[in-house]
């Protein structure tokens, strides 16, 4: 068996090393997509400019002007930028140390919080604002995919950890 390029990763023969290599990369790409969406929203809100919203989902500016578009006085997009920057940092760190318990836990918990906030904002759009923002939808799907990747990574590495030390060689 040939060792993976990661000093902490499983041998490549069982296929989990490929997961360890690709999931953090996928998480980084998803974080960059989310960061782009959140940054666009944040810049436009900061500049006081209307958001471009493609038909038939044309409620972006209705959502952005609603009282629910701010938390603790700041536009929600600002929190999105911070969230996706954090997820990008975690993804890049997991690429270096894929078996770090702290990083895996932070990724799972962080994306879990992100999913809860995304659900909250979807409920607000459906039940209270009665308008939909494409950027919110893209962010919600991106966050859900990030959570799925974080969970898959945690599961793949958790399975590796239970093997006895002799079996890892």
KAWO-V770462 format. One record per helix or strand of 2 or more residues. SS is the DSSP state (alpha for helix, beta for strand). FROM is the first residue (numbers start at 1). LEN is the number of residues. If there is no record, write none. Layout:
SS,FROM,LEN ; SS,FROM,LEN
This chain:
alpha,12,3 ; alpha,16,32 ; alpha,60,6 ; alpha,67,3 ; beta,70,2 ; beta,74,2 ; alpha,76,21 ; alpha,101,29 ; alpha,134,28 ; alpha,165,4
